[in-house]
Amino acid sequence: MKFDIIVIGSGIAGLSFAIKAAANGQRVAIVTKRASSESNTNHAQGGIACVYDQADDFENHVRDTLIAGDGLCDEAATRAIVRAAPERIRELIEVGVKFSRGDDGGYDLTQEGGHSFRRILHADDLTGKAIEDALLAVAGKHSGIEVFEYHMAIDLITAARLPGSKIATSSPENRVLGAYVLETASGKVKTFRADVVVLASGGIGQVYQYTTNPDIATGDGIAMAYRAGALVRNMEFVQFHPTALYAPDGSRELVSESVRGEGAILRDISGRAFMKDYDERGDLAPRDIVARAIDSEMKKSGAPHVWLDITHEPAEYLRERFPHIYKTCLAHGLDMAKDWIPVVPAAHYLCGGVKTNMRAETNLRGLYACGETAGTGLHGANRLASNSLLEAVVLAHNGAQAACEYLRGGEKGVTIEVPEWQDGSVSDSDERVILSHNWNELRTTMWDYVGIVRTTKRLHRALRRVQMLKKEINEYYWDFKVEARLLELRNLVQVAEIIILCALQRHESRGLHCTRDYPNKSDEIYDSTAWHPDIRPGERAGNKL
């Protein structure tokens, strides 16, 4: 299975990268572990941030992003991404994305927490789906793109991890050579060869007990990058969306920040509006502040949720502006025009990730990352609402250009011999109960000890439990044939360990990382990092030799 570029993931980042690389003559494989449309992008409600209003300007958007990021944003990256927004938005419109328009025919710009102007383009309240559908239509028609649905990448193949290799993981001679990929229906592991691999597999929400993310969000790209020796940074900054619909069964449907942008009020269990107690911006404060405020109110009252009130708006307006959210609430017996909505925070978005530059390049030659998998420095310690889709499309554009330049440079690794996957003498598992038990224990541990408010004691307690789970899961991995659920759990436990290790490095409270042991901000600005894991002897790119 030989290609020029392998893209792992089929959301806005992966599809944009693939389309632009294929347009430059590259043969591209898109590997996605479910149906192509099943991505984090497809679940994005709010919109995509872009300076469009004449009253607004780039400096306002940059300033809002830097404030939300709480001093940790890369200012150069922020400026570059914000300034690239109009051109990338224009391209999305050209491929068929239909953003909502107002009565005057212009784009209906909305405002969200942390933004000082209305600058959020949206397609009703299902913006991600509109973008996903348009990009899938383009990718499906391109002869240079081959899509492999229900295929899950297991591990990256690198020069350092080949049998007999004397190249160190950290050596500049190390490079990506492809990936081992499981075809989930047959259980067969295929060898995909390419000089460029793009990690665009989305986020890590399933590492927590309660999340707004779909069940595919298992941190696959970050875990694979880490095992291959790529640098990962600032993983402690996990954004908890303040307003997920509270349901007793544990499900957490997202209630977009746009609802507060259109005037919804957060109220405590007794009905008192409380956000002005925490921030002068009230209900439009950034997500980290709002999530901690809700967490605090729930702990003070012992209530399982707070209320979100937009009953001052008529039903006709709410049905038109928020059709998906309106239907979701109705399905739970709530009419948002008449009833207050019970909401709680839930794990939503990762602000760190695989460290990249503005060309989506990692420290490993031939390895690129974009979307939520990547840590570009834009989000800093807390993501400004609706900057994520923007970052994904900008970095995919830049990365595709960089990857094509790399491939044209002539440094080809396709002549290097790569062994086929070897299962050895392992058998099918007869102990799958271990997977479900460990999955539940991992997510409960992370929710209880590595949540919105942390302590050093809790982090160490979580680390001991996670490392014990990691040992059990790795033993299971070596003893039985691989399957998708096992691979996802293997990736989740690796991501959980990295989150905790990064959190233990940060001796301050900043943005999304709030710890009682270090309640103040440090004068020093620094990244937490995780890099260069030990490779088990004989493991070599995950091969069961």
C-alpha positions in Angstrom: 0.0 0.0 0.0 2.2 2.8 -1.3 1.2 6.5 -1.2 2.9 9.9 -1.1 1.0 11.0 1.9 -1.1 9.2 4.6 -3.6 11.3 6.4 -5.0 9.8 9.6 -8.4 11.4 10.3 -11.2 12.7 8.2 -12.3 15.9 9.9 -11.7 19.5 8.7 -8.0 19.3 9.2 -7.4 15.9 7.5 -9.7 16.5 4.6 -8.4 20.0 4.0 -4.8 18.7 4.0 -5.6 15.8 1.7 -7.5 17.9 -0.8 -4.8 20.5 -1.1 -2.0 17.9 -1.3 -3.9 16.0 -4.0 -4.4 19.2 -6.0 -0.6 19.4 -6.0 -0.3 16.0 -7.6 0.3 13.9 -4.5 -1.3 10.5 -4.1 -3.1 10.6 -0.7 -4.6 7.9 1.5 -7.1 9.0 4.1 -7.3 6.5 7.0 -10.3 6.8 9.2 -11.4 4.3 11.9 -15.2 4.8 11.3 -17.2 6.2 8.5 -15.6 9.2 6.9 -18.2 11.6 8.2 -17.7 10.5 11.8 -15.3 13.1 13.2 -15.1 15.7 15.9 -15.7 18.3 13.2 -19.1 16.8 12.4 -20.1 17.5 16.0 -18.9 21.1 16.2 -21.9 23.4 16.7 -20.8 26.9 17.3 -18.9 28.2 14.3 -15.6 29.5 13.0 -14.0 32.7 14.1 -13.0 35.3 11.5 -12.8 39.1 11.3 -15.6 39.9 8.9 -17.4 43.0 10.3 -15.9 46.4 9.3 -16.1 47.5 12.9 -13.8 44.6 13.9 -10.1 44.1 13.0 -7.3 41.6 13.3 -5.8 43.2 16.4 -9.1 42.8 18.3 -9.2 39.1 17.4 -5.5 38.7 18.4 -6.1 40.5 21.7 -9.1 38.4 22.6 -7.2 35.2 21.8 -4.2 36.2 23.9 -6.4 37.2 26.8 -8.3 33.9 26.7 -5.0 32.0 26.4 -3.9 33.5 29.8 -0.4 34.5 28.7 0.7 31.2 27.1 -0.3 31.8 23.5 2.4 32.0 20.8 1.7 35.5 19.7 3.4 35.1 16.3 1.3 32.0 15.5 -1.8 33.7 16.7 -1.3 36.7 14.4 -0.5 34.4 11.4 -3.6 32.3 12.0 -6.0 35.3 12.5 -4.7 37.1 9.4 -5.1 33.9 7.3 -8.7 33.5 8.3 -10.5 35.5 5.6 -8.7 33.6 2.7 -9.3 30.2 4.2 -13.0 31.1 4.9 -13.3 32.2 1.3 -12.0 28.8 0.2 -14.6 27.0 2.4 -17.4 29.0 0.8 -16.0 28.2 -2.7 -16.2 24.5 -2.0 -19.8 24.7 -0.9 -20.0 25.6 2.8 -23.2 27.6 3.2 -22.8 29.9 6.3 -26.0 31.4 7.7 -27.1 34.8 6.5 -29.1 37.5 8.1 -32.1 39.4 6.9 -29.8 41.9 5.1 -28.2 39.1 3.0 -24.9 39.4 4.8 -23.4 36.7 6.9 -25.0 36.3 10.3 -22.1 36.9 12.7 -22.6 35.8 16.3 -20.6 36.4 19.5 -19.3 33.9 21.9 -17.5 34.0 25.3 -14.2 35.9 25.3 -14.9 37.7 21.9 -15.2 41.5 21.9 -17.1 41.6 18.6 -19.5 39.5 16.6 -17.1 37.5 14.4 -18.4 33.9 14.4 -19.6 32.5 11.1 -22.0 29.6 11.6 -24.3 27.3 9.7 -27.3 27.4 12.1 -26.0 25.4 15.1 -24.3 22.6 13.1 -21.4 24.4 11.5 -19.0 21.4 11.7 -21.4 19.2 9.8 -21.8 21.8 7.0 -18.0 22.0 6.6 -17.6 18.2 6.9 -20.2 17.5 4.2 -18.7 20.0 1.8 -15.1 18.8 2.2 -16.2 15.1 1.9 -17.9 15.9 -1.4 -14.7 17.4 -2.8 -12.4 14.6 -1.5 -14.8 11.9 -2.8 -14.5 13.3 -6.4 -10.7 13.6 -6.4 -8.8 10.8 -8.2 -5.7 11.4 -6.2 -7.4 10.6 -2.9 -8.2 7.1 -1.7 -10.3 6.8 1.5 -10.0 3.8 3.8 -13.0 3.7 6.1 -13.1 1.4 9.1 -9.3 1.3 9.2 -7.5 2.2 12.4 -3.8 3.2 12.5 -1.9 1.2 15.1 1.6 2.8 15.1 3.9 4.9 12.9 6.7 3.2 11.1 10.0 5.1 11.5 13.5 4.5 10.5 14.6 4.3 14.1 12.2 1.5 14.9 13.0 -0.9 12.1 14.6 -4.2 13.1 18.3 -3.8 13.4 18.2 0.0 13.1 21.1 1.9 14.7 19.3 5.3 14.2 18.3 6.9 17.5 14.7 8.1 17.9 16.0 11.7 18.4 18.5 11.5 15.5 17.9 13.9 12.6 18.3 10.8 10.4 15.1 9.4 11.8 12.1 9.8 9.5 8.5 8.6 9.1 8.1 5.7 6.6 4.4 4.9 7.0 2.0 3.3 9.4 0.6 -0.1 10.4 -3.2 0.0 9.9 -5.8 -2.4 11.2 -8.7 -3.2 8.9 -11.4 -3.6 11.6 -13.8 -5.8 9.7 -11.2 -8.5 8.8 -8.8 -8.1 11.6 -6.0 -7.9 9.1 -3.1 -5.5 9.7 -1.9 -3.7 6.5 1.4 -1.9 5.9 0.9 1.6 4.5 4.1 3.1 3.1 4.5 6.9 2.6 7.2 9.5 3.2 4.7 11.8 4.8 2.2 11.0 7.5 -0.3 13.6 8.8 -1.9 13.2 12.2 -5.4 14.8 12.2 -7.3 12.3 14.3 -8.9 14.8 16.7 -9.0 15.0 20.4 -8.9 13.1 23.7 -12.3 13.6 25.3 -13.0 9.9 25.9 -10.2 9.9 28.5 -12.8 11.5 30.9 -16.0 10.1 32.3 -18.1 12.9 31.0 -17.4 14.5 27.6 -19.1 16.3 24.8 -16.9 14.4 22.3 -18.0 11.5 20.2 -16.7 8.1 21.2 -14.0 8.2 18.5 -12.0 10.9 20.4 -9.4 8.6 21.9 -6.2 10.5 21.4 -4.9 8.1 18.7 -2.7 10.6 16.9 -1.1 12.0 20.0 -0.3 8.6 21.4 1.2 7.3 18.2 3.3 10.5 17.8 4.6 10.1 21.4 5.5 6.5 20.9 7.4 7.4 17.8 9.4 10.1 19.5 7.6 13.3 18.6 7.5 16.1 21.1 4.2 16.7 22.9 3.4 19.8 24.9 0.9 21.5 27.3 -1.3 18.5 27.6 -2.6 19.6 31.0 -4.7 22.2 29.4 -8.0 20.3 28.8 -10.9 22.6 28.2 -14.2 21.6 30.0 -17.1 23.1 28.1 -19.2 24.9 30.6 -22.6 24.0 29.3 -23.3 20.3 28.5 -26.9 19.2 28.8 -27.2 17.3 32.1 -28.9 14.0 31.7 -29.1 11.4 34.6 -28.0 8.6 32.3 -24.5 10.2 32.1 -24.8 11.4 28.5 -23.6 15.0 27.9 -25.0 16.7 24.8 -23.3 20.0 23.9 -25.2 23.2 24.4 -23.2 25.6 22.2 -21.6 28.7 23.6 -23.6 30.6 21.0 -26.6 30.2 23.3 -24.9 32.4 25.8 -23.7 34.6 23.0 -27.3 35.3 22.1 -28.2 36.3 25.7 -28.7 33.1 27.8 -28.1 33.5 31.5 -26.5 31.0 33.9 -28.4 30.6 37.1 -27.6 28.6 40.3 -30.0 25.9 41.4 -32.1 28.5 43.2 -32.4 30.7 40.1 -29.9 33.4 41.0 -27.7 34.7 38.1 -24.1 34.2 39.4 -21.5 34.9 36.7 -21.0 38.5 37.6 -19.7 37.2 41.0 -16.8 35.7 39.1 -16.0 37.9 36.1 -17.1 41.4 35.0 -17.9 39.9 31.6 -20.6 37.8 33.2 -22.0 35.0 31.0 -19.6 35.9 28.2 -16.4 35.3 30.2 -14.0 32.7 28.6 -14.7 29.0 29.1 -12.1 28.3 31.8 -13.6 31.0 34.1 -17.2 29.9 33.4 -16.5 26.2 33.9 -14.8 26.9 37.3 -17.6 29.1 38.3 -20.2 26.4 37.6 -18.0 23.8 39.3 -17.8 26.1 42.4 -21.6 26.8 42.5 -22.4 23.1 42.2 -20.0 22.2 45.0 -21.4 25.0 47.2 -25.0 23.9 46.8 -24.5 20.2 46.3 -26.6 20.4 43.2 -25.9 18.1 40.3 -26.2 21.0 37.7 -26.9 24.7 37.2 -29.4 26.3 34.9 -29.1 28.0 31.5 -32.0 30.4 30.9 -32.9 31.7 27.4 -36.6 31.8 28.0 -36.7 35.5 27.2 -36.4 34.6 23.5 -39.5 33.4 21.6 -39.8 29.8 20.4 -39.8 30.7 16.8 -36.4 32.5 17.0 -34.9 29.6 19.0 -36.1 27.0 16.6 -34.6 28.9 13.7 -31.3 29.9 15.4 -30.6 26.7 17.3 -32.5 23.9 15.4 -30.3 21.1 16.6 -30.1 22.2 20.2 -33.8 22.9 20.3 -34.6 19.3 19.1 -32.1 17.8 21.5 -33.7 19.6 24.4 -37.2 18.5 23.3 -35.9 14.9 23.2 -35.1 15.3 26.9 -38.5 16.8 27.7 -37.3 20.4 27.7 -38.7 23.3 25.7 -35.8 25.9 25.8 -38.4 28.7 25.1 -40.2 27.8 28.4 -37.8 25.7 30.5 -34.4 26.4 32.0 -31.8 23.9 30.7 -29.9 21.9 33.3 -26.2 22.1 32.4 -22.8 20.9 33.7 -19.2 21.1 32.5 -17.8 18.3 30.4 -14.4 17.6 28.9 -14.5 19.2 25.5 -11.2 20.3 23.8 -7.5 19.8 24.2 -5.4 23.0 24.0 -2.0 21.2 23.9 -0.9 18.4 21.6 1.9 17.3 19.3 4.2 20.3 19.0 4.2 21.8 15.5 5.4 25.0 13.8 3.2 27.0 11.5 3.9 24.6 8.7 2.4 21.8 10.7 5.8 20.1 10.9 6.8 18.1 14.0 10.3 17.4 15.2 10.2 14.0 13.4 10.9 14.3 9.6 7.9 13.6 7.5 5.5 13.7 10.4 2.9 16.5 10.3 0.0 17.3 12.7 -3.0 19.6 12.5 -6.3 20.1 14.1 -6.9 19.2 17.7 -4.0 16.7 17.6 -1.5 19.5 17.1 -0.2 22.0 19.7 0.5 25.1 17.6 0.6 27.6 20.4 -2.6 29.4 19.3 -4.7 28.3 22.2 -2.2 28.8 25.0 -3.7 27.9 28.4 -7.3 28.2 27.2 -8.9 28.1 23.8 -11.0 31.1 22.7 -14.3 29.8 21.4 -14.5 29.0 17.7 -10.8 29.4 17.1 -10.4 25.6 16.6 -12.0 25.1 13.2 -10.0 28.2 12.0 -6.7 26.8 13.3 -7.4 23.4 11.6 -8.1 24.8 8.2 -5.1 27.3 8.3 -2.6 24.7 9.5 -3.9 22.1 7.0 -3.3 24.7 4.2 0.2 25.5 5.4 1.1 21.9 6.1 0.0 20.7 2.7 2.3 23.2 1.1 5.2 22.2 3.3 4.6 18.5 2.8 4.6 18.9 -1.0 7.9 20.9 -0.8 9.4 18.1 1.4 8.4 15.4 -1.1 9.7 17.4 -4.0 13.0 17.7 -2.2 13.9 14.2 -3.2 14.7 12.8 0.2 12.7 9.6 -0.3 12.5 6.7 2.1 10.5 4.4 -0.1 13.5 2.3 -0.9 13.9 1.4 2.7 12.6 -2.1 3.4 9.8 -2.3 5.9 8.7 -5.6 7.5 5.1 -6.7 7.3 3.2 -6.8 10.6 3.8 -10.0 12.6 1.2 -11.3 15.0 3.5 -14.1 16.2 1.8 -16.8 18.3 -0.9 -14.5 19.9 -4.5 -15.6 19.9 -7.9 -13.9 19.9 -8.8 -12.6 23.4 -11.2 -14.5 25.6 -10.9 -11.8 28.4 -12.5 -8.7 26.8 -14.1 -7.9 30.2 -10.7 -6.6 31.1 -11.0 -3.9 28.4 -14.3 -2.6 29.6 -13.3 -2.7 33.2 -10.0 -0.8 32.6 -11.7 1.7 30.3 -14.2 2.6 33.0 -11.5 2.8 35.7 -9.3 5.0 33.6 -12.1 7.5 32.8 -13.3 7.6 36.4 -9.8 8.2 37.7 -9.2 11.1 35.3 -12.6 12.7 36.1 -12.1 12.4 39.9 -8.4 13.4 40.1 -7.4 15.3 37.0 -10.5 17.4 36.4 -11.4 21.1 36.6 -9.7 21.7 39.9 -6.6 19.7 40.8 -4.1 19.1 43.6 -0.6 17.5 43.5 -1.8 14.7 45.8 -4.6 13.9 43.4 -2.3 14.0 40.4 0.1 11.5 42.0 -2.8 9.3 43.0 -4.0 9.3 39.4 -0.5 8.7 38.0 -0.1 5.5 40.1 -3.5 4.2 39.0 -2.9 5.1 35.3 0.5 3.6 35.2 -0.8 0.4 36.7 -3.6 0.3 34.0 -1.0 1.0 31.3 1.0 -2.0 32.4 -2.0 -4.2 32.3 -3.1 -2.9 28.9 0.3 -3.3 27.4 0.5 -6.9 28.6 -2.9 -7.5 27.0 -1.6 -5.9 23.8 1.3 -8.3 23.6 -0.7 -11.4 24.5 -3.6 -11.1 22.1 -4.4 -10.1 18.6 -5.1 -6.4 18.2 -8.6 -5.1 17.9 -10.0 -1.5 17.7 -11.2 -1.3 21.3 -7.8 -2.5 22.6 -6.0 0.0 20.4 -8.2 2.9 21.6 -7.7 2.0 25.2 -3.9 1.7 24.7 -3.9 5.2 23.2 -6.2 6.6 25.9 -4.1 5.3 28.8 -1.0 6.7 27.1 -2.6 10.1 26.7 -3.8 10.1 30.3 -0.3 9.5 31.5 1.0 12.4 29.4 -1.7 14.7 30.7 -0.8 13.9 34.3 3.0 14.2 33.7 2.5 17.6 32.1 0.2 18.8 34.9 2.8 17.8 37.5 5.3 20.0 35.7 3.1 23.1 36.0 3.6 24.7 39.4 1.0 27.5 38.9 -2.6 28.0 38.1 -3.0 29.3 34.6 -5.9 29.0 32.2 -7.4 25.6 32.3 -4.9 24.2 34.8 -6.2 25.2 38.3 -4.4 23.6 41.2 -5.0 24.3 44.9 -1.3 23.8 45.7 -0.2 26.6 43.3 -3.1 29.0 43.2 -1.2 31.9 41.6 0.3 32.5 38.2 4.1 32.1 37.8 6.1 35.0 36.4 7.8 32.5 34.1 6.2 31.5 30.8 7.0 27.9 29.9 5.7 24.8 28.1 5.3 21.5 29.8 6.7 18.7 27.6 6.6 15.0 27.1 9.0 13.3 24.8 11.1 10.3 23.8 9.5 7.3 25.5 11.4 4.1 26.1 10.8 1.6 23.3 10.3 -1.9 24.5 13.0 -4.2 23.1 11.7 -5.9 20.0 8.6 -3.6 19.8 9.9 -1.7 16.7 6.9 0.2 15.4 4.4 -1.9 17.3 5.3 -5.0 15.4 4.8 -8.2 17.4 8.1 -9.8 16.5 
